[in-house]
Amino acid sequence: MRSQMSILLGTLALAALWEAGSRVPAALSSMKTFRVRTVEFRGLRFMARSRALQDLRLTPRTTVWVNTHLLAERLETDPLVKTAHVRRKVPSTLVVDVVERRPVALVPMPTLVPVDASGLRLPIDPARHHLDLPIMESVDPPAPGARFLPSRSRELAAEVARLVEADTAFYQMVSDIAETGDGTVRARWSDPPVDFLLRPDTPPGRLREGLAVLQDALAREPEHAPTVIDLRYADQVVVRRSR
């Protein structure tokens, strides 16, 4: 028992030295005891475990003393991964923390393809993962096989992501979003059917003003609902109704 405890303490001390930058002796780093038998992933939602393992490119002889920064870099080359961090759990486990890229909209290409805030196409099946995201009308048609949307469409994707942070409740009601020729962002709701016209970087308070005006208009004339809530002009909210 005392011998086993000594081995354990020695192993932990070596692990601490490794993390501090010291080199583990070659004989120890190749011992079967330290070969990776378990990989614990945290943060996976869209990425399959099998895909993550493939990206790590571990071999049967890989030990926990492998360069963890290199493993993280391998994962971060995957379009689904934003950042990754790998740490050791001696004697035979690697713990991998993954931050995935978040899809913010679906773009017809011609089938619906998820994109993130940077306009990067994400290899996610919308049907399989039940993505409830607005459809984004791409300003310029994306090139076949291109990883990123064209520049103006990337700007619109960034604006969609900003809406998520500005007002999640507002964003969740948007069914589709587009940019008009003059730079206006049109965010369309399906229930009630109304278009919000916005300037880029519309602040959260301005969105709340628009929602308050919509609620007031519906309360005053429920049979004659607004079709447009225009928030582009300073200090006023313009309401338009269909005839």
C-alpha positions as CSV (number, residue, x, y, z in Angstrom):
1,M,0.0,0.0,0.0
2,R,2.8,2.4,0.9
3,S,4.6,1.5,-2.3
4,Q,1.5,2.3,-4.4
5,M,1.1,5.6,-2.5
6,S,4.7,6.5,-3.3
7,I,4.1,5.8,-7.0
8,L,1.0,7.9,-7.0
9,L,2.6,10.9,-5.3
10,G,5.6,10.6,-7.7
11,T,3.3,10.6,-10.7
12,L,1.4,13.6,-9.5
13,A,4.7,15.5,-8.8
14,L,5.8,14.7,-12.4
15,A,2.5,15.9,-13.7
16,A,3.0,19.2,-11.9
17,L,6.5,19.5,-13.3
18,W,5.2,18.9,-16.8
19,E,2.5,21.6,-16.4
20,A,5.2,24.0,-15.1
21,G,7.3,23.4,-18.3
22,S,9.7,20.7,-17.2
23,R,10.3,17.7,-19.4
24,V,9.1,14.3,-18.3
25,P,11.8,11.6,-18.8
26,A,11.4,9.7,-22.1
27,A,11.1,6.4,-20.3
28,L,8.2,7.6,-18.2
29,S,6.4,9.3,-21.1
30,S,6.3,6.0,-23.1
31,M,5.1,3.8,-20.3
32,K,1.9,1.9,-21.0
33,T,0.5,3.1,-17.7
34,F,0.1,6.6,-19.1
35,R,-1.3,5.7,-22.5
36,V,-4.6,7.5,-23.2
37,R,-7.5,5.2,-22.4
38,T,-10.3,7.7,-21.8
39,V,-11.1,11.1,-23.4
40,E,-13.7,13.2,-21.7
41,F,-15.3,15.9,-23.8
42,R,-17.1,18.9,-22.4
43,G,-19.2,21.4,-24.4
44,L,-20.1,19.2,-27.4
45,R,-23.6,19.9,-28.7
46,F,-23.4,19.9,-32.5
47,M,-20.1,18.1,-32.9
48,A,-20.1,14.4,-32.8
49,R,-17.7,12.7,-30.3
50,S,-16.4,10.6,-33.1
51,R,-15.5,13.7,-35.2
52,A,-13.8,15.3,-32.2
53,L,-11.7,12.1,-31.6
54,Q,-10.8,12.0,-35.3
55,D,-9.6,15.7,-35.1
56,L,-7.3,14.9,-32.1
57,R,-5.5,12.2,-34.2
58,L,-4.6,10.1,-31.2
59,T,-2.8,6.7,-31.7
60,P,-2.8,3.6,-29.5
61,R,0.6,4.7,-28.2
62,T,-0.4,8.3,-27.3
63,T,0.2,9.0,-23.6
64,V,-1.2,11.8,-21.4
65,W,2.2,13.5,-21.8
66,V,1.4,14.4,-25.3
67,N,1.6,18.1,-26.2
68,T,-1.9,19.3,-25.1
69,H,-1.5,22.7,-26.9
70,L,-1.0,20.8,-30.2
71,L,-4.2,18.7,-29.6
72,A,-6.1,21.9,-29.0
73,E,-4.8,23.4,-32.2
74,R,-5.9,20.4,-34.1
75,L,-9.4,20.7,-32.8
76,E,-9.5,24.4,-33.5
77,T,-9.0,23.8,-37.2
78,D,-12.5,22.2,-37.3
79,P,-15.1,24.8,-38.5
80,L,-17.4,23.7,-35.6
81,V,-14.8,24.6,-32.9
82,K,-14.2,28.2,-31.8
83,T,-11.7,27.4,-29.0
84,A,-10.5,24.2,-27.3
85,H,-8.5,23.4,-24.1
86,V,-7.0,20.0,-23.3
87,R,-5.7,19.0,-19.9
88,R,-4.4,15.8,-18.3
89,K,-6.0,13.6,-15.7
90,V,-3.2,11.2,-14.7
91,P,-2.7,8.4,-15.3
92,S,-4.6,7.8,-18.6
93,T,-7.3,10.4,-19.2
94,L,-7.5,13.6,-21.3
95,V,-10.2,16.2,-20.5
96,V,-11.2,18.3,-23.5
97,D,-13.2,21.5,-23.1
98,V,-14.7,22.7,-26.3
99,V,-16.4,26.0,-27.2
100,E,-18.4,25.4,-30.4
101,R,-19.2,28.1,-32.9
102,R,-22.8,29.2,-32.5
103,P,-25.1,29.3,-35.5
104,V,-27.1,32.5,-35.7
105,A,-29.0,32.2,-39.0
106,L,-29.8,29.9,-41.9
107,V,-28.8,30.9,-45.4
108,P,-30.3,29.4,-48.6
109,M,-27.5,27.9,-50.7
110,P,-30.0,26.7,-52.1
111,T,-30.6,24.3,-49.1
112,L,-30.5,26.0,-45.7
113,V,-27.0,26.2,-44.3
114,P,-26.3,27.4,-40.8
115,V,-23.7,30.3,-40.4
116,D,-22.1,31.9,-37.4
117,A,-21.5,35.5,-36.5
118,S,-18.5,35.7,-38.8
119,G,-20.4,34.3,-41.8
120,L,-18.7,31.0,-41.6
121,R,-20.7,28.0,-43.0
122,L,-21.1,25.4,-40.3
123,P,-21.4,21.7,-41.0
124,I,-24.6,21.2,-39.0
125,D,-27.8,19.5,-40.2
126,P,-30.6,21.9,-39.3
127,A,-33.2,19.1,-39.4
128,R,-31.3,16.8,-37.1
129,H,-30.6,19.5,-34.5
130,H,-34.0,21.2,-34.9
131,L,-32.4,24.7,-35.4
132,D,-35.0,27.4,-34.8
133,L,-33.1,30.2,-36.5
134,P,-34.1,33.1,-38.8
135,I,-33.5,32.7,-42.5
136,M,-31.0,35.3,-43.6
137,E,-31.2,36.5,-47.2
138,S,-27.7,36.7,-48.4
139,V,-26.9,40.1,-50.0
140,D,-24.5,38.6,-52.5
141,P,-24.7,35.0,-53.7
142,P,-22.0,32.9,-52.0
143,A,-19.4,31.3,-54.2
144,P,-19.8,27.5,-54.6
145,G,-17.9,25.7,-51.9
146,A,-16.8,28.9,-50.2
147,R,-16.3,28.6,-46.4
148,F,-17.4,32.2,-45.8
149,L,-20.2,34.3,-47.1
150,P,-19.3,37.4,-49.2
151,S,-18.3,40.5,-47.2
152,R,-21.7,42.3,-47.1
153,S,-23.4,39.1,-46.0
154,R,-20.8,38.6,-43.3
155,E,-21.7,42.1,-42.0
156,L,-25.4,41.1,-41.9
157,A,-24.5,37.9,-40.0
158,A,-22.6,40.0,-37.5
159,E,-25.7,42.2,-37.1
160,V,-27.9,39.1,-36.5
161,A,-25.5,37.9,-33.8
162,R,-25.6,41.4,-32.2
163,L,-29.4,41.2,-32.1
164,V,-29.0,37.9,-30.1
165,E,-27.0,39.8,-27.5
166,A,-29.1,43.0,-27.6
167,D,-32.5,41.4,-27.1
168,T,-32.9,37.6,-27.1
169,A,-36.7,37.8,-26.9
170,F,-36.8,40.0,-30.0
171,Y,-34.4,37.8,-31.9
172,Q,-36.4,34.6,-31.2
173,M,-39.5,36.2,-32.9
174,V,-37.6,36.9,-36.1
175,S,-38.5,34.6,-38.9
176,D,-36.2,36.1,-41.6
177,I,-33.8,39.0,-41.9
178,A,-32.4,40.9,-44.8
179,E,-30.5,44.1,-45.7
180,T,-32.1,46.5,-48.1
181,G,-30.2,48.5,-50.7
182,D,-29.8,51.6,-48.4
183,G,-28.3,49.6,-45.5
184,T,-31.5,49.2,-43.6
185,V,-31.9,45.9,-41.8
186,R,-35.4,44.3,-42.1
187,A,-36.3,41.9,-39.4
188,R,-39.5,40.2,-40.1
189,W,-41.8,38.6,-37.6
190,S,-44.3,35.9,-38.6
191,D,-46.6,36.2,-35.5
192,P,-47.8,38.9,-35.6
193,P,-46.7,39.5,-39.2
194,V,-44.8,42.8,-39.0
195,D,-41.5,44.1,-40.4
196,F,-39.1,46.0,-38.1
197,L,-36.9,48.4,-40.0
198,L,-33.6,49.0,-38.2
199,R,-30.3,50.8,-38.6
200,P,-27.2,48.6,-37.9
201,D,-26.2,48.7,-34.2
202,T,-29.7,49.6,-33.0
203,P,-29.4,49.7,-29.2
204,P,-31.5,47.4,-27.0
205,G,-33.5,50.4,-25.6
206,R,-34.6,51.3,-29.1
207,L,-35.8,47.7,-29.7
208,R,-37.8,47.9,-26.5
209,E,-39.4,51.1,-27.7
210,G,-40.5,49.4,-30.9
211,L,-42.0,46.5,-29.0
212,A,-43.9,48.9,-26.7
213,V,-45.3,50.7,-29.7
214,L,-46.3,47.4,-31.4
215,Q,-48.1,46.3,-28.2
216,D,-49.9,49.6,-27.9
217,A,-50.9,49.6,-31.6
218,L,-52.3,46.0,-31.3
219,A,-54.2,47.0,-28.1
220,R,-55.8,50.0,-29.8
221,E,-56.8,48.4,-33.1
222,P,-56.4,44.6,-32.9
223,E,-58.3,44.1,-36.2
224,H,-55.9,46.5,-38.0
225,A,-52.4,45.4,-37.0
226,P,-49.3,47.3,-38.0
227,T,-47.3,45.9,-40.9
228,V,-44.2,48.0,-40.3
229,I,-42.5,49.3,-37.2
230,D,-39.8,51.7,-38.4
231,L,-37.0,52.4,-35.9
232,R,-34.6,54.2,-38.2
233,Y,-35.4,57.8,-37.2
234,A,-34.2,59.4,-34.0
235,D,-36.7,60.1,-31.3
236,Q,-39.6,58.6,-33.1
237,V,-41.2,55.3,-34.0
238,V,-43.1,55.2,-37.3
239,V,-46.0,52.8,-37.6
240,R,-47.4,51.8,-40.9
241,R,-50.6,49.8,-41.5
242,S,-51.9,48.1,-44.6
243,R,-55.1,49.5,-46.1
